[in-house]
Amino acid sequence: MKIAANMHKTLKGNGKIKSDSDILIASIVIANNEVLLTKDRDFQDIKPLGVNIEII
């Protein structure tokens, strides 16, 4: 939850509000050192926060 809270704060500060579910998914990916494969381009704004995301 700490990762998700920090991510939300950063995104909000940058004016790039994302859904809670997208933030939770991304924080789980970070916490487990995994790769997120997705077709959802909304994750493009989250990728610079250190999330290993591959948009397919």
C-alpha positions as MATLAB code, in Angstrom:
seq = 'MKIAANMHKTLKGNGKIKSDSDILIASIVIANNEVLLTKDRDFQDIKPLGVNIEII';
ca = [
       0.000    0.000    0.000;
       2.931    2.328    0.618;
       4.087    1.869   -2.964;
       0.575    2.554   -4.241;
       0.191    5.647   -2.043;
       3.505    7.094   -3.236;
       2.615    6.312   -6.832;
      -0.784    8.001   -6.477;
       0.811   11.078   -4.901;
       3.398   11.377   -7.676;
       0.876   10.885  -10.473;
      -1.540   13.366   -8.931;
       1.275   15.910   -8.585;
       2.038   15.468  -12.280;
      -1.642   15.895  -13.187;
      -1.891   12.312  -14.434;
      -4.668   10.796  -12.357;
      -5.051    7.038  -12.823;
      -7.644    4.617  -11.508;
      -7.064    2.992   -8.142;
      -7.030   -0.416   -9.803;
      -4.274    0.598  -12.259;
      -2.189    1.983   -9.397;
      -2.703   -1.159   -7.311;
      -1.762   -3.401  -10.248;
       1.392   -1.380  -10.891;
       2.380   -1.388   -7.215;
       1.984   -5.173   -7.041;
       4.227   -5.497  -10.099;
       6.897   -3.370   -8.369;
       6.581   -5.195   -5.030;
       7.035   -8.579   -6.697;
       9.695   -7.471   -9.181;
       7.592   -8.681  -12.107;
       6.805   -7.495  -15.629;
       3.340   -6.266  -16.574;
       2.271   -7.135  -20.110;
      -0.731   -5.089  -21.167;
      -2.574   -3.568  -24.080;
      -3.809   -0.737  -21.840;
      -1.991    2.425  -22.894;
      -3.021    4.151  -19.642;
       0.001    2.487  -18.070;
       2.355    4.623  -20.207;
       2.187    7.375  -17.568;
       3.003    4.903  -14.801;
       6.014    3.320  -16.529;
       8.451    6.165  -15.626;
       7.791    5.497  -11.934;
       9.895    2.351  -12.072;
       7.269   -0.128  -13.123;
       8.489   -2.756  -15.576;
       5.702   -2.495  -18.145;
       5.595   -3.734  -21.707;
       2.782   -2.354  -23.836;
       1.913   -4.974  -26.457;
];
